[in-house]
């Protein structure tokens, strides 16, 4: 008993290895001794490697011995077979390869264990390094402190290519006459127009007086109806002779198959005159003809044509004041994929042709006039056929054509345009006709140093020199770099250079930075910029320095000079920016002066910089490049520096475009409703309803919105 118990205790104390346990209870046979370090397998035949995938990173790490030296690039990566039927049988005469031992049995448990191990290692690595970037390095702190923040440019999705016709500049139908010649020609054409316009209105008012039933005049007496009709016919004929350009132009448009508002006006005058003469001869119906309304329609149209000529003359006169004006264009895809207005030094090429082209109202009437003319003729025929009286055609055509040409037909564009041209003429700006106005829309506007601070607004207060460097050398080095940079400080430092008797030096390797410039002059590294730029470049500045706006110069890393600056901003800049923002035109600061950053503009000049765009220095240089490409269609010409004329032209063009659109809605709607009402009244023979007084009230009601909108164009 004691011996059996001792044998059993020895059996319990015996240690078994993992391989022995697996060999005893497992289904597979494992080699002895166990091999936990497995060498790379031999290259398998191509047939045996067709269905293989690379090992996972953790599997590769576990399958390679840590003591094995790092092998070179293996052309045959370690793989694991997806074929669960075992390795392919070896050919006869060759020894079968030894089976590859694995740490864990192959199967789903192996994959789960590997994934879990990888996840745990990544979690531990993240926990160990999650606070590594909590404290930025010194360079990052300096950059965040001294480099001004800039706006990122959005990269829009590529737009589909436009058709070739859309990219092509429209053909010029008028010769590109010099603005001075146009101004002189229109000045001659305006002679006597003011008197003729006044006489036309007097004739229309006299016709209105004859159309009223006054107590002290008895129009029912025997000779009075004939006298009354004869007087109305004479006044209508007189008005047509005073405004003879409009009927002649309308008939010429009809002959050339390009009818417009003048065509409707000419037909209304002819049909009304014919209806009056027929009524005077035959007394075929009751009531009075539409002489009063037609005469006033001619007077208002002639007034609108005169205002249009005055506006064109003022624009041409303004453009002729300088030979090299500033040209304002709307360039597509300028910033963040959006168009932007740009001002650049150019010429008056194309201005005369655009100024003579048709305006937006005339283009709209080119489409509406044929339709209204056809509707008036059809309605007149239907009214005549309905009553069986051919003479009814003249009365219906007279009323329909008069209603189809409202009093605001030629005032919709001319009245606000003349008001705006008169305002822009006072500040030296001129709109480039309707082709330029039609391009005025919601966009950005590029503003350079000279827009915010014209020449004379920036002055160098004093010059301080450090380190024993001569004043002439510091001024020459600073002025040389600023001259290459071509910013708003070039002119003040050029004047300072001449005052000091210095000359420009040869410079190479000029590079722009946020806040300054760097270059090489006579094998010396020269830095020119703000105090923040000097701190960023590790240039030591004097203790207690309190200069907010200035230019510093450093030579070979040592401060050599300091130039405090005085900036004087015009009082018109802030209202101009407010007008631009209300017109949905966002300012883009394309400044080159490294002092003009949003922080300075907000703190010193109280500008709304939160609504402005401030691109990086590379994009600012690109957007303010003098030789960049611009649109071929000018929006306006400017004869003065500064932001006032620039913003007035852009905002005025946008307002004129919006005013015309709204005016055309009321004008065309009044024309359509007028044709419908006059057709119905003549169709049913309502003599008592279609009186001159009621017709006058209807036409005057549709003129009021045009007068209000014309006054709105200048309210900015």
Phi, psi and omega in degrees: 000316180293324179290321177297320179295322180293321178296323179292321177295320177297324179294323179290328182279352182290138181263132178248141178278166180295321182292324179293323179293317179294324178291331182280318187250344182280171180266334180266168177252131184244140182291151177239137352289165184292148179239103177273340176258117187250126176288162177298137181289158176291159179296124182277155173299157184300328180292329181277348183252017183285326185247062182234157177226154180294152176291154172294157181302318181290328178292320179295322181294324182281335184274354180250135181289135178293338180272348180285135179297152184294114181286166176285187179297122184272118179290348181233097184291155177295128183231161174236137187281142174272353182276112183278005181271004179095172182292157179290145181296142181285147177294162180294143180087353179244147180279133180294139179292148179291141179294146181274124180282146179237150182288320178239154180297146179291139180151190183293330177297325179296317179293317180296319180294320179295315180297317180296320179295317178297317179297320179294318179295321178294321177296319178294321179294320178293320179294327180284332188242012184290338180252017182292323184261016181293327181247107181291162181284176185292323181295322179294320179296318179294319180295318180292334184274322189253341180267126180292148179288141180238164179266140177278141179272126178283136178264104182288161176294143181299126181282149177297146181298136180284152176297157185298327181293329181287330180277347184275139177290134181299146182295142180275117181274348182236148179292150181278077181284147179298142181302325180295319178293322178296317180298320179292320180293317180289332176295320177293324181289342181274354181294129179080355182289326180296319179292317180294325178295316178298318178294325177296318177293323178295321178293321178294319179292325176294321176295324177295322178295322179290338181276350181272151175264096182267151184294325187274003176237128178256098182284352182273356179296168189300308184274347189293318179301321179291318178297320181297313180293322179294320178294319178296318178296321179294317179295321178295319178294321178296318179297318177297325178288324177294325182251043190296335181299323184290310176300321179295317178296320180295318179291324177294325175294323179293321179293322179278007179059035175228065184293150177220200180295326178295329178294315177298321180293319179295319179293322177297319180294317181293314181293322179293319178295320178293319179296322179293317179294320178293319178294326177292328184272323189244342184052050187282348180208173177270174176082182182248155177285177183269035184297319183297311182294319181293320179296316178293327176297319176296319181294315178294320179294320179293325176296317178297320178295324178292318177297321178299316179294323178295317178297319178296320179295319178295319179295316179294322179295320178293318181293335182276358183288334181224147180278329180240076181282170170275133181256130176257123179231160175253106183265134182281147174051052182271319183216124181055035179076002181257154175287160181211144175283139179228144178244126183214156182282121183215218182222183181265019180295128180088347182291315181296322179294318180291327182291333180271352183287166181290144180275180184294325178294318179295321178295323178292321179288338173299330179270318185282327185298313178300321180293316179292323179295317177295320179295320180295318180294318179294318180296321179294319177296318180295321179293321180290320180291326184295319182265353179071021181239112180298332180293337178298338180298319181295317180295314180295317179295322178298313181291317183293315180292326176293319178289332181287347179240085182297166180294335181269013184298314179261001177264345186301321178257323189293317184294307177293328180295318179294320178297317181290320178297324178293323178290316181291330179298328181290336181250009175080036179231151181213131176282142184270057176068185181293324177304325176283320180294324182294341178273353181285113180211184181295123184195183172267173178219125181279127180240125181259184181298318184287342175288318180279321182228091179298169178305133183099348181276342180243128180228146177275118185289312182200175179233126176238132184245142182232157172072020177073013178279143181291150180296321180299321181290316181296315180296318181295317180295316181293314181295327180294313179295322179290330177291320177294325183285335178054061179246187181291345179271357182296313182294312179301320181283337172292318176296321178294323179298317179291325179293327180274354181072024181265172180230159177288150180249164175281133184227150179217160177063037179287127181230131177276148176225167173289101179108358181179189182227160174220146180197173181243121176233116180054048177061023176241135178280123183246130177243130178230125181177198182276175177296322177297323178294322177294320175298319181294328179267014176061038174263124183285128178255156180300150179291143178072020180289129182225065178243113183279326183231111181192171178240131179246148179233128178235137180241120181055043175081002180244135180297128182244332182201159180218135183231096174295143184240151174243119178256128178238109182266139179293149180290348180274353183290313182297314175298326179294319178294320178297320178295321178296316182291324176293334177272011179063039175243109186272126179290141176238116183281097175261052185273150176251339176293118186289352173279337184275081177246161182305325181297316179294315182295329180279316185285317186271319188250001174057041178273147180283075185289343179292342177257013179249158176256137180232093184290168173295167187297324179295318179288328177295320177295321180291319182288336179258013180293130183294328186260026178282162182282144180227169178292154180276350184254108179289143175270318181202164174242139181240140178249005183225157175279172174097168184277341186297305180295324180299308182289325179299319180292317182292311182293321178296319176297319178294319180292322179295320179296317179292320180298317180297318180299315181291322179295321180295328177298311180292320183294310182290324177296319177295325178294316181294314179295323179296318178297318181296316182292314180295325177296317181295316183292322177284333180292319181269355179073039181277082182295322185283340181272321181270069179264160177302325181293312179295323178295320178297318180297319179296315181292324179292326180297324179277353176273334183300313179301324179296319179294321178293317180293325179295326176284337180287336186295336181263001185272072175208000000 
